[in-house]
Amino acid sequence: MRLSNLTATALVAAVSAAPTTPLPYIRRATTASERLGLTWLGGNSSLPKILILYTGGTIASGSIYGALDDTQYGQLQINGEQIIARNPYLLNNTQLAVSNWTTEEDGSTGTNDALVMNMTRFAHDALCSEDSDIVGAVYTHGTNSLEETAFLMDSLVNCGKPIVAAGAMRPWTHLSFDGDANFFDAVMLAASPEARNRGLLVAFNSRIIPGYWATKLHSTNPNAFGATATGDLGLFLNNLPIFYNSASQPLFKHYFDISSVSAYPSYPALPKVDILYAAREFDGKLVLDAQANGAKGVVIAGTGNGGVPTGQEEIAEALQSGLQVVVGTRSPFGPSSPNKTPTYAKSGFVHVIQARIMLQLAIASGMNMNQTIDLFEGGLRKAMGQPWSPGL
């Protein structure tokens, strides 16, 4: 149907005269805090922003059995905001935002590799993006696997900003709860300019421990953590961090590209890697069983300097069919030294628990066995004058 000139003119006039509703103004996020939807606690916007990655653990757990119980707790739980509220001085020194990483099914994040990987990617985005306005991060964690998360994050987040692990050995209902002091120390450490470029740090029992080397050395004592290859980096006096030396990193440390790891088909789950414990009459069939059960790699806690007393034929068979193998030492200190002509990797100074994480990241990054050998052994071989040409 054609409109007459008069009708068309009237229609245009009517449309022009109709009231217009302005489009809503959408303000674009200008900082990582806004983009990630973080809500900051504390009224002083000039104070440093510290991201709290809350993952539960003993530090968030209480007991219904009274103030003396430190073994059967867990029936009571507090959240990240409640942990902050227990420390009234925190907001005099920092701004804090809580990001929750617990689940109803799994409880503490430390029980789930995929959750930890997602949390690590979130932390990388929050701290390392160009729009980041965040000084550092603290993650609360159950101590049973705190060191595993420490090594994973330390291997993937590399922009100089501190990430600090905090936990507790006693529940918050206990008469000598250690979590309040550990958490306060961790926040002060993450806010300190002196903590930059030192890798991930563990704040525990007034000590500053390098996350790369940290391991749990005691099952119940509040002084639970130590380093397998170095000493402490510093301590806390008046709950403020004091370092012994200038900032540095482990010589043989390798940073993995988080984008490459995230491209692995099972992401956020990492490749399945099992740990086997070697002893006299070690059964090499355990290696084949692990592979048959879906493992892409195996870390063996070897005897002494990384020895595997038996089972070499089964290990060779598994290697031939694509399994990657790393052998560490079951000893708490000292290296697992390279073999002259390797067919599998020796873990060097990397402890067995951390070697599992490192092998997962290597496989997720697309490394083959020879590349994994060079990853674990290359720096140590150079230092000890024992070269090897892997033919990568």
C-alpha positions in Angstrom: 0.0 0.0 0.0 1.4 3.4 -1.0 1.0 6.3 1.4 0.1 9.7 0.1 2.5 12.6 0.6 0.1 14.1 3.1 -0.2 10.9 5.1 3.6 10.3 5.1 4.2 13.9 6.2 1.8 13.5 9.1 3.4 10.2 10.1 6.8 11.7 10.2 5.5 14.6 12.3 3.8 12.3 14.7 7.0 10.2 15.2 9.1 13.3 15.6 6.7 14.7 18.2 6.5 11.4 20.2 8.4 11.5 23.6 11.7 9.7 23.4 13.0 7.4 26.2 16.8 7.8 26.5 18.8 4.7 26.4 20.2 3.7 29.8 23.8 4.7 30.3 26.0 1.6 30.8 29.2 2.4 32.6 32.1 0.2 31.5 34.2 -1.3 34.2 37.6 0.4 34.5 39.3 -1.8 37.0 39.7 -5.5 37.7 37.7 -5.1 40.9 34.7 -3.7 39.0 35.0 -6.2 36.2 35.2 -9.2 38.6 32.4 -7.8 40.8 34.5 -7.6 44.0 33.0 -5.8 47.0 35.7 -4.1 49.2 35.5 -4.0 53.0 37.0 -1.0 54.7 36.2 2.7 54.5 39.6 4.0 53.4 40.0 3.8 49.7 43.7 4.8 49.9 44.7 1.6 51.6 46.0 -1.4 49.6 43.5 -3.8 48.2 44.1 -7.5 49.1 42.0 -10.2 47.5 40.9 -13.0 49.9 40.5 -16.3 48.2 38.4 -18.2 50.7 38.7 -22.0 50.5 37.7 -23.2 53.9 39.9 -25.6 55.9 40.7 -25.8 59.6 41.0 -22.0 59.8 37.2 -21.8 59.1 36.3 -24.8 61.2 34.9 -25.1 64.8 34.1 -28.0 67.1 31.0 -28.9 69.1 33.2 -30.8 71.5 34.6 -27.8 73.4 37.7 -25.6 73.6 40.2 -28.5 74.0 39.3 -30.4 70.9 41.7 -30.1 68.0 41.2 -33.5 66.3 37.4 -34.0 65.8 36.3 -30.5 64.7 34.5 -29.5 61.5 30.8 -29.4 62.6 30.9 -25.6 62.7 32.0 -23.3 59.9 32.5 -19.6 59.4 32.9 -17.7 56.1 35.5 -15.4 54.8 33.8 -12.2 56.1 33.5 -13.7 59.5 37.2 -14.5 59.6 37.9 -10.9 58.7 35.6 -9.7 61.4 37.6 -11.7 64.0 40.6 -9.4 63.2 39.5 -5.8 63.9 42.9 -4.3 63.0 42.9 -5.6 59.4 40.7 -2.9 58.0 42.9 -0.2 59.6 45.6 -1.4 57.2 44.0 -2.8 54.1 40.9 -3.1 52.0 39.7 -6.7 51.7 37.4 -8.4 49.2 36.3 -12.1 49.7 36.0 -14.5 46.7 34.4 -17.8 47.9 35.9 -21.0 46.5 34.1 -23.6 48.6 31.4 -26.0 47.4 28.7 -27.8 49.3 29.8 -31.1 47.7 33.5 -30.8 48.2 33.9 -28.4 51.1 37.4 -27.1 51.1 38.7 -26.2 47.6 41.9 -28.2 48.4 40.1 -31.5 47.7 39.4 -30.7 44.1 42.0 -30.1 41.4 39.6 -28.4 39.0 38.4 -25.9 41.6 42.0 -25.0 42.4 42.8 -24.5 38.8 39.8 -22.2 38.3 40.8 -20.3 41.4 44.3 -19.9 40.1 43.1 -18.6 36.8 40.8 -16.1 38.7 43.8 -15.0 40.8 45.9 -14.6 37.7 43.2 -12.4 36.1 42.7 -10.3 39.2 46.4 -9.7 39.9 48.1 -9.7 36.4 45.6 -8.1 34.1 46.3 -4.6 32.7 43.3 -3.2 34.6 44.3 -4.7 38.0 44.0 -2.4 41.0 44.8 -5.2 43.5 48.1 -5.3 45.4 48.1 -8.9 46.4 46.1 -11.9 47.4 45.7 -14.3 50.4 44.2 -17.7 50.1 42.9 -19.5 53.2 43.3 -23.3 52.9 43.1 -26.6 54.7 46.7 -27.5 55.6 46.5 -31.1 54.3 46.9 -29.9 50.7 47.9 -26.2 51.2 51.4 -27.0 49.7 49.9 -28.4 46.5 47.8 -25.3 45.8 50.9 -23.2 46.7 53.1 -24.9 44.1 50.3 -24.8 41.4 49.7 -21.1 41.9 53.4 -20.3 42.1 54.0 -22.1 38.8 51.2 -20.2 36.9 50.9 -16.7 38.4 54.0 -14.6 37.4 53.5 -10.9 37.6 55.5 -10.1 40.8 52.5 -9.5 43.0 52.4 -11.6 46.2 50.1 -14.4 46.8 50.2 -15.7 50.4 48.8 -18.9 51.9 47.2 -18.9 55.3 45.8 -21.7 57.4 45.5 -23.1 60.9 46.3 -26.2 62.8 43.6 -25.7 65.4 39.9 -24.8 65.0 38.6 -21.4 65.9 36.7 -22.8 68.9 40.1 -24.0 70.5 41.5 -22.1 73.4 44.8 -21.5 71.4 43.4 -21.0 67.9 46.4 -20.1 65.6 44.3 -19.0 62.6 43.7 -15.4 63.6 47.4 -14.6 63.8 48.3 -16.6 60.7 45.6 -14.8 58.7 46.5 -11.3 60.0 50.2 -12.0 59.2 49.3 -13.2 55.7 47.3 -10.1 54.9 50.1 -7.8 56.2 52.6 -9.8 54.1 50.5 -9.6 50.9 50.2 -5.8 51.4 54.0 -5.3 51.9 55.9 -3.9 48.9 58.9 -6.0 50.2 56.9 -9.2 49.3 56.9 -8.5 45.6 58.9 -10.7 43.2 59.4 -13.5 45.7 56.9 -16.0 44.4 54.1 -17.5 46.5 54.6 -17.2 50.2 53.3 -19.2 53.2 52.6 -17.3 56.4 52.5 -19.7 59.3 53.4 -19.6 62.9 55.2 -16.2 62.6 57.4 -17.6 59.8 57.6 -16.7 56.1 58.2 -19.8 54.0 58.7 -20.0 50.2 55.7 -21.6 48.6 57.8 -23.4 46.0 59.6 -25.4 48.7 56.9 -25.5 51.4 55.6 -28.8 52.8 53.7 -29.9 55.8 56.2 -31.6 58.2 54.0 -32.2 61.2 50.5 -33.5 61.4 49.3 -31.6 64.5 51.8 -29.0 65.7 51.1 -25.3 65.0 54.6 -25.1 63.6 53.6 -27.4 60.9 55.3 -26.2 57.7 58.9 -26.0 56.5 60.9 -25.9 53.3 62.4 -29.0 51.8 65.4 -27.3 50.1 65.9 -23.9 51.7 65.3 -22.1 54.9 62.7 -19.5 55.8 62.6 -16.2 53.9 61.8 -14.2 57.0 59.6 -13.8 60.1 57.0 -11.6 61.7 57.6 -9.1 64.5 54.7 -7.1 65.8 52.8 -9.1 63.2 54.7 -7.3 60.4 56.9 -9.1 57.9 60.7 -8.9 58.0 62.8 -10.5 55.3 66.3 -11.8 55.7 67.4 -11.2 52.1 66.5 -9.3 49.0 63.9 -10.7 46.6 64.8 -13.8 44.6 63.4 -16.9 43.0 64.6 -20.6 42.9 67.2 -21.0 40.1 65.5 -24.0 38.4 61.9 -22.7 38.7 59.7 -23.0 35.6 56.7 -20.8 34.9 54.0 -22.5 32.8 51.8 -20.5 30.5 48.3 -20.5 32.0 46.7 -20.1 28.5 48.4 -23.3 27.3 47.4 -25.2 30.4 43.9 -24.0 30.1 43.7 -25.4 26.5 44.1 -29.0 27.7 41.0 -31.0 26.8 40.0 -31.9 30.3 40.5 -28.3 31.7 39.8 -27.2 34.4 40.7 -30.7 35.5 44.4 -31.4 35.0 45.8 -34.6 33.6 45.6 -37.5 36.0 48.9 -38.2 37.7 49.3 -40.8 40.5 52.0 -41.1 43.2 53.4 -44.5 44.1 55.7 -45.2 47.1 58.7 -47.4 46.5 60.1 -49.9 49.0 61.8 -53.2 48.9 60.1 -55.5 46.4 58.3 -52.6 44.7 55.7 -54.0 42.4 56.2 -52.5 38.9 52.7 -53.6 38.0 51.4 -50.7 40.0 52.7 -48.4 37.3 50.8 -50.4 34.7 47.7 -50.4 36.9 47.8 -46.6 37.2 48.1 -46.3 33.5 45.2 -48.7 32.9 43.1 -46.6 35.4 43.6 -43.4 33.3 46.8 -41.9 34.6 48.8 -39.9 32.1 51.7 -39.8 34.4 53.2 -41.4 37.5 55.5 -39.9 40.2 57.4 -42.5 42.2 58.7 -41.7 45.7 61.9 -43.6 45.3 64.4 -44.8 47.9 67.4 -42.7 48.8 68.6 -40.6 45.8 65.6 -41.5 43.7 66.1 -45.3 43.4 63.5 -47.8 42.2 64.7 -51.2 43.5 62.5 -53.3 41.2 59.9 -52.9 38.5 62.1 -51.5 35.7 60.6 -53.8 33.1 57.0 -52.6 33.8 58.2 -49.0 33.9 59.8 -49.4 30.5 56.6 -51.0 29.2 54.5 -48.1 30.5 56.9 -45.5 29.0 56.7 -47.3 25.6 52.9 -46.9 25.6 53.0 -43.2 26.5 53.0 -42.9 30.3 55.2 -40.2 31.7 57.3 -41.1 34.7 59.1 -39.0 37.3 61.1 -40.4 40.2 61.7 -38.4 43.3 62.9 -39.4 46.8 60.8 -40.4 49.8 63.4 -38.7 51.9 62.2 -35.3 53.3 65.4 -33.5 52.2 67.9 -33.8 49.4 67.6 -34.3 45.6 66.7 -37.1 43.3 69.7 -36.8 41.0 69.6 -37.4 37.3 70.7 -40.7 35.7 73.5 -40.6 33.1 71.2 -41.8 30.3 67.6 -41.2 31.4 64.5 -42.8 30.1 62.3 -41.1 32.7 62.8 -37.9 34.7 64.3 -37.5 38.2 62.6 -34.7 40.2 65.8 -33.0 41.4 65.0 -30.9 44.4 61.3 -30.8 43.7 59.6 -32.9 46.4 57.3 -35.7 45.4 54.0 -33.9 46.1 55.1 -30.9 44.1 56.5 -33.1 41.4 53.0 -34.4 40.8 51.7 -30.9 40.1 54.7 -30.1 37.9 54.1 -33.2 35.8 50.4 -32.4 35.5 51.3 -29.0 34.2 54.0 -30.4 31.8 51.5 -32.9 30.3 48.8 -30.2 30.0 51.3 -28.0 28.3 51.9 -30.6 25.6 55.4 -31.8 26.7 56.6 -35.2 25.8 58.8 -37.4 28.0 62.1 -36.0 26.8 60.9 -32.5 27.3 59.7 -33.4 30.7 63.1 -34.8 31.5 64.7 -31.6 30.5 62.1 -29.6 32.5 62.9 -31.4 35.7 66.7 -32.1 35.2 68.0 -29.4 32.8 69.1 -26.8 35.4 70.5 -29.4 37.8 72.4 -31.2 35.1 74.1 -28.0 34.0 75.0 -27.1 37.6 76.5 -30.6 38.3 78.3 -30.9 35.0 76.3 -33.8 33.6 74.9 -32.7 30.2 72.4 -34.7 28.2 71.1 -34.2 24.7 67.5 -35.2 24.7 66.7 -34.8 21.1 63.5 -32.9 21.9 
